[in-house]
Amino acid sequence: MTFPAPPCRKIALIGYEGVQSLDLVGPLEVFSMANRFGARPRYEVLLASPDGGEIICNSGLRLAGSLALEQLPADIDTLLVGGGDPQGLAAVSSTAVLDWLRRQDGAT
């Protein structure tokens, strides 16, 4: 008996200035490695930030090429928002990230 291959799942990793790098890089590594063990990729990992472009983590690590939140597709299966230091978390809680999350949930 043959079962159909499961669909490719869209994973969005949300970062912002001051995010903890491990919270983005760790899941990126896990999902990327999982894609190596099948006949075809099971995960499409998308890195995003409020305005797109470069994300400067609280360690100083710079992650380039993120999508703007508004560029993310509507059919995301899993959404992970990175944590950060107190200053980063305070800044992100009063910015576009929180507003975008509320819109995704239909809360606004």
Rosetta constraint file for C-alpha pairs under 8 A:
AtomPair CA 6 CA 42 HARMONIC 7.53 0.50
AtomPair CA 7 CA 42 HARMONIC 6.84 0.50
AtomPair CA 8 CA 41 HARMONIC 6.70 0.50
AtomPair CA 8 CA 42 HARMONIC 4.47 0.50
AtomPair CA 8 CA 43 HARMONIC 5.22 0.50
AtomPair CA 8 CA 44 HARMONIC 6.69 0.50
AtomPair CA 9 CA 42 HARMONIC 6.12 0.50
AtomPair CA 9 CA 43 HARMONIC 4.78 0.50
AtomPair CA 9 CA 44 HARMONIC 6.08 0.50
AtomPair CA 9 CA 76 HARMONIC 7.65 0.50
AtomPair CA 9 CA 77 HARMONIC 5.94 0.50
AtomPair CA 9 CA 78 HARMONIC 7.79 0.50
AtomPair CA 10 CA 43 HARMONIC 5.90 0.50
AtomPair CA 10 CA 44 HARMONIC 4.83 0.50
AtomPair CA 10 CA 45 HARMONIC 6.11 0.50
AtomPair CA 10 CA 46 HARMONIC 7.41 0.50
AtomPair CA 10 CA 75 HARMONIC 7.41 0.50
AtomPair CA 10 CA 76 HARMONIC 5.08 0.50
AtomPair CA 10 CA 77 HARMONIC 5.21 0.50
AtomPair CA 10 CA 78 HARMONIC 6.50 0.50
AtomPair CA 11 CA 43 HARMONIC 6.76 0.50
AtomPair CA 11 CA 44 HARMONIC 5.99 0.50
AtomPair CA 11 CA 45 HARMONIC 4.78 0.50
AtomPair CA 11 CA 46 HARMONIC 6.07 0.50
AtomPair CA 11 CA 76 HARMONIC 6.24 0.50
AtomPair CA 11 CA 77 HARMONIC 6.05 0.50
AtomPair CA 11 CA 78 HARMONIC 4.82 0.50
AtomPair CA 11 CA 79 HARMONIC 5.94 0.50
AtomPair CA 11 CA 80 HARMONIC 7.68 0.50
AtomPair CA 12 CA 45 HARMONIC 5.93 0.50
AtomPair CA 12 CA 46 HARMONIC 4.71 0.50
AtomPair CA 12 CA 47 HARMONIC 5.93 0.50
AtomPair CA 12 CA 48 HARMONIC 6.93 0.50
AtomPair CA 12 CA 72 HARMONIC 7.94 0.50
AtomPair CA 12 CA 76 HARMONIC 6.77 0.50
AtomPair CA 12 CA 78 HARMONIC 6.31 0.50
AtomPair CA 12 CA 79 HARMONIC 4.88 0.50
AtomPair CA 12 CA 80 HARMONIC 6.20 0.50
AtomPair CA 13 CA 24 HARMONIC 6.25 0.50
AtomPair CA 13 CA 28 HARMONIC 7.95 0.50
AtomPair CA 13 CA 45 HARMONIC 7.32 0.50
AtomPair CA 13 CA 46 HARMONIC 6.09 0.50
AtomPair CA 13 CA 47 HARMONIC 4.90 0.50
AtomPair CA 13 CA 48 HARMONIC 6.08 0.50
AtomPair CA 13 CA 79 HARMONIC 6.18 0.50
AtomPair CA 13 CA 80 HARMONIC 4.95 0.50
AtomPair CA 13 CA 81 HARMONIC 5.97 0.50
AtomPair CA 13 CA 82 HARMONIC 7.28 0.50
AtomPair CA 14 CA 24 HARMONIC 7.56 0.50
AtomPair CA 14 CA 47 HARMONIC 6.17 0.50
AtomPair CA 14 CA 48 HARMONIC 4.93 0.50
AtomPair CA 14 CA 49 HARMONIC 5.57 0.50
AtomPair CA 14 CA 79 HARMONIC 7.52 0.50
AtomPair CA 14 CA 80 HARMONIC 6.11 0.50
AtomPair CA 14 CA 81 HARMONIC 4.64 0.50
AtomPair CA 14 CA 82 HARMONIC 6.13 0.50
AtomPair CA 15 CA 19 HARMONIC 5.88 0.50
AtomPair CA 15 CA 24 HARMONIC 7.07 0.50
AtomPair CA 15 CA 47 HARMONIC 7.49 0.50
AtomPair CA 15 CA 48 HARMONIC 6.20 0.50
AtomPair CA 15 CA 49 HARMONIC 5.02 0.50
AtomPair CA 15 CA 50 HARMONIC 7.82 0.50
AtomPair CA 15 CA 55 HARMONIC 6.62 0.50
AtomPair CA 15 CA 81 HARMONIC 6.43 0.50
AtomPair CA 15 CA 82 HARMONIC 5.71 0.50
AtomPair CA 16 CA 49 HARMONIC 5.45 0.50
AtomPair CA 16 CA 50 HARMONIC 6.71 0.50
AtomPair CA 16 CA 55 HARMONIC 5.78 0.50
AtomPair CA 16 CA 56 HARMONIC 7.14 0.50
AtomPair CA 16 CA 57 HARMONIC 7.43 0.50
AtomPair CA 16 CA 88 HARMONIC 7.64 0.50
AtomPair CA 16 CA 92 HARMONIC 6.97 0.50
AtomPair CA 17 CA 55 HARMONIC 5.74 0.50
AtomPair CA 17 CA 56 HARMONIC 4.98 0.50
AtomPair CA 17 CA 57 HARMONIC 5.77 0.50
AtomPair CA 17 CA 58 HARMONIC 7.19 0.50
AtomPair CA 17 CA 88 HARMONIC 6.33 0.50
AtomPair CA 18 CA 56 HARMONIC 6.30 0.50
AtomPair CA 18 CA 57 HARMONIC 4.72 0.50
AtomPair CA 18 CA 58 HARMONIC 4.19 0.50
AtomPair CA 18 CA 59 HARMONIC 7.90 0.50
AtomPair CA 18 CA 84 HARMONIC 5.80 0.50
AtomPair CA 18 CA 85 HARMONIC 6.46 0.50
AtomPair CA 18 CA 87 HARMONIC 7.24 0.50
AtomPair CA 18 CA 88 HARMONIC 4.39 0.50
AtomPair CA 18 CA 89 HARMONIC 7.53 0.50
AtomPair CA 19 CA 23 HARMONIC 7.64 0.50
AtomPair CA 19 CA 56 HARMONIC 7.43 0.50
AtomPair CA 19 CA 57 HARMONIC 4.83 0.50
AtomPair CA 19 CA 58 HARMONIC 5.62 0.50
AtomPair CA 19 CA 82 HARMONIC 5.95 0.50
AtomPair CA 19 CA 83 HARMONIC 5.61 0.50
AtomPair CA 19 CA 84 HARMONIC 4.25 0.50
AtomPair CA 19 CA 85 HARMONIC 6.98 0.50
AtomPair CA 19 CA 88 HARMONIC 6.28 0.50
AtomPair CA 19 CA 89 HARMONIC 7.71 0.50
AtomPair CA 20 CA 24 HARMONIC 7.33 0.50
AtomPair CA 20 CA 57 HARMONIC 5.82 0.50
AtomPair CA 20 CA 58 HARMONIC 5.78 0.50
AtomPair CA 20 CA 59 HARMONIC 7.30 0.50
AtomPair CA 20 CA 82 HARMONIC 6.42 0.50
AtomPair CA 20 CA 83 HARMONIC 5.62 0.50
AtomPair CA 20 CA 84 HARMONIC 4.54 0.50
AtomPair CA 20 CA 85 HARMONIC 7.11 0.50
AtomPair CA 21 CA 25 HARMONIC 5.95 0.50
AtomPair CA 21 CA 57 HARMONIC 5.49 0.50
AtomPair CA 21 CA 58 HARMONIC 7.12 0.50
AtomPair CA 21 CA 59 HARMONIC 7.09 0.50
AtomPair CA 21 CA 61 HARMONIC 7.02 0.50
AtomPair CA 21 CA 82 HARMONIC 7.93 0.50
AtomPair CA 22 CA 26 HARMONIC 5.17 0.50
AtomPair CA 23 CA 27 HARMONIC 6.82 0.50
AtomPair CA 23 CA 81 HARMONIC 7.88 0.50
AtomPair CA 23 CA 82 HARMONIC 4.93 0.50
AtomPair CA 23 CA 83 HARMONIC 6.50 0.50
AtomPair CA 24 CA 28 HARMONIC 6.22 0.50
AtomPair CA 24 CA 82 HARMONIC 6.09 0.50
AtomPair CA 25 CA 29 HARMONIC 6.09 0.50
AtomPair CA 26 CA 30 HARMONIC 6.32 0.50
AtomPair CA 27 CA 31 HARMONIC 6.10 0.50
AtomPair CA 28 CA 32 HARMONIC 5.95 0.50
AtomPair CA 28 CA 45 HARMONIC 6.88 0.50
AtomPair CA 29 CA 33 HARMONIC 5.94 0.50
AtomPair CA 30 CA 34 HARMONIC 6.19 0.50
AtomPair CA 31 CA 35 HARMONIC 6.37 0.50
AtomPair CA 31 CA 43 HARMONIC 6.36 0.50
AtomPair CA 31 CA 45 HARMONIC 7.26 0.50
AtomPair CA 32 CA 36 HARMONIC 7.00 0.50
AtomPair CA 32 CA 43 HARMONIC 7.50 0.50
AtomPair CA 32 CA 45 HARMONIC 7.74 0.50
AtomPair CA 33 CA 37 HARMONIC 7.36 0.50
AtomPair CA 34 CA 38 HARMONIC 7.64 0.50
AtomPair CA 34 CA 41 HARMONIC 7.99 0.50
AtomPair CA 34 CA 42 HARMONIC 7.51 0.50
AtomPair CA 34 CA 43 HARMONIC 7.92 0.50
AtomPair CA 35 CA 40 HARMONIC 7.03 0.50
AtomPair CA 35 CA 41 HARMONIC 4.56 0.50
AtomPair CA 35 CA 42 HARMONIC 5.64 0.50
AtomPair CA 35 CA 43 HARMONIC 6.44 0.50
AtomPair CA 36 CA 40 HARMONIC 7.97 0.50
AtomPair CA 36 CA 41 HARMONIC 7.10 0.50
AtomPair CA 38 CA 42 HARMONIC 7.50 0.50
AtomPair CA 46 CA 66 HARMONIC 7.70 0.50
AtomPair CA 46 CA 67 HARMONIC 7.57 0.50
AtomPair CA 46 CA 72 HARMONIC 7.92 0.50
AtomPair CA 47 CA 65 HARMONIC 7.75 0.50
AtomPair CA 47 CA 66 HARMONIC 4.97 0.50
AtomPair CA 47 CA 67 HARMONIC 6.23 0.50
AtomPair CA 48 CA 52 HARMONIC 6.12 0.50
AtomPair CA 48 CA 66 HARMONIC 4.58 0.50
AtomPair CA 48 CA 67 HARMONIC 4.44 0.50
AtomPair CA 48 CA 68 HARMONIC 5.61 0.50
AtomPair CA 48 CA 69 HARMONIC 5.79 0.50
AtomPair CA 48 CA 72 HARMONIC 7.54 0.50
AtomPair CA 49 CA 53 HARMONIC 7.46 0.50
AtomPair CA 49 CA 55 HARMONIC 6.99 0.50
AtomPair CA 49 CA 66 HARMONIC 6.08 0.50
AtomPair CA 49 CA 67 HARMONIC 6.28 0.50
AtomPair CA 49 CA 68 HARMONIC 5.40 0.50
AtomPair CA 49 CA 69 HARMONIC 5.79 0.50
AtomPair CA 49 CA 97 HARMONIC 7.77 0.50
AtomPair CA 50 CA 68 HARMONIC 5.47 0.50
AtomPair CA 50 CA 69 HARMONIC 5.36 0.50
AtomPair CA 50 CA 96 HARMONIC 5.99 0.50
AtomPair CA 50 CA 97 HARMONIC 5.89 0.50
AtomPair CA 51 CA 67 HARMONIC 7.37 0.50
AtomPair CA 51 CA 68 HARMONIC 4.50 0.50
AtomPair CA 51 CA 69 HARMONIC 6.70 0.50
AtomPair CA 52 CA 65 HARMONIC 7.05 0.50
AtomPair CA 52 CA 66 HARMONIC 4.87 0.50
AtomPair CA 52 CA 67 HARMONIC 4.37 0.50
AtomPair CA 52 CA 68 HARMONIC 3.69 0.50
AtomPair CA 52 CA 69 HARMONIC 7.03 0.50
AtomPair CA 53 CA 64 HARMONIC 5.78 0.50
AtomPair CA 53 CA 65 HARMONIC 4.87 0.50
AtomPair CA 53 CA 66 HARMONIC 4.85 0.50
AtomPair CA 53 CA 67 HARMONIC 6.48 0.50
AtomPair CA 53 CA 68 HARMONIC 7.33 0.50
AtomPair CA 54 CA 62 HARMONIC 6.49 0.50
AtomPair CA 54 CA 63 HARMONIC 5.51 0.50
AtomPair CA 54 CA 64 HARMONIC 4.28 0.50
AtomPair CA 54 CA 65 HARMONIC 6.02 0.50
AtomPair CA 54 CA 66 HARMONIC 6.33 0.50
AtomPair CA 55 CA 62 HARMONIC 5.63 0.50
AtomPair CA 55 CA 63 HARMONIC 5.03 0.50
AtomPair CA 55 CA 64 HARMONIC 6.36 0.50
AtomPair CA 55 CA 66 HARMONIC 7.33 0.50
AtomPair CA 56 CA 60 HARMONIC 5.94 0.50
AtomPair CA 56 CA 61 HARMONIC 5.94 0.50
AtomPair CA 56 CA 62 HARMONIC 4.64 0.50
AtomPair CA 56 CA 63 HARMONIC 6.52 0.50
AtomPair CA 57 CA 61 HARMONIC 5.24 0.50
AtomPair CA 57 CA 62 HARMONIC 6.19 0.50
AtomPair CA 57 CA 63 HARMONIC 7.74 0.50
AtomPair CA 58 CA 84 HARMONIC 6.95 0.50
AtomPair CA 58 CA 85 HARMONIC 6.89 0.50
AtomPair CA 58 CA 88 HARMONIC 7.73 0.50
AtomPair CA 67 CA 71 HARMONIC 6.06 0.50
AtomPair CA 67 CA 72 HARMONIC 6.94 0.50
AtomPair CA 68 CA 72 HARMONIC 7.07 0.50
AtomPair CA 69 CA 97 HARMONIC 7.67 0.50
AtomPair CA 69 CA 100 HARMONIC 7.27 0.50
AtomPair CA 72 CA 76 HARMONIC 7.95 0.50
AtomPair CA 83 CA 89 HARMONIC 6.91 0.50
AtomPair CA 84 CA 88 HARMONIC 5.64 0.50
AtomPair CA 84 CA 89 HARMONIC 5.71 0.50
AtomPair CA 85 CA 89 HARMONIC 6.14 0.50
AtomPair CA 86 CA 90 HARMONIC 6.02 0.50
AtomPair CA 87 CA 91 HARMONIC 6.15 0.50
AtomPair CA 88 CA 92 HARMONIC 6.10 0.50
AtomPair CA 89 CA 93 HARMONIC 6.04 0.50
AtomPair CA 90 CA 94 HARMONIC 6.88 0.50
AtomPair CA 91 CA 95 HARMONIC 6.66 0.50
AtomPair CA 92 CA 96 HARMONIC 7.49 0.50
AtomPair CA 92 CA 97 HARMONIC 6.30 0.50
AtomPair CA 92 CA 98 HARMONIC 7.06 0.50
AtomPair CA 93 CA 97 HARMONIC 7.14 0.50
AtomPair CA 93 CA 98 HARMONIC 5.72 0.50
AtomPair CA 94 CA 98 HARMONIC 6.77 0.50
AtomPair CA 95 CA 99 HARMONIC 6.88 0.50
AtomPair CA 96 CA 100 HARMONIC 5.87 0.50
AtomPair CA 97 CA 101 HARMONIC 6.13 0.50
AtomPair CA 98 CA 102 HARMONIC 6.24 0.50
AtomPair CA 99 CA 103 HARMONIC 6.34 0.50
AtomPair CA 100 CA 104 HARMONIC 6.29 0.50
AtomPair CA 101 CA 105 HARMONIC 6.39 0.50
AtomPair CA 102 CA 106 HARMONIC 6.14 0.50
AtomPair CA 102 CA 107 HARMONIC 5.07 0.50
AtomPair CA 102 CA 108 HARMONIC 5.95 0.50
AtomPair CA 103 CA 107 HARMONIC 5.95 0.50
AtomPair CA 103 CA 108 HARMONIC 5.63 0.50
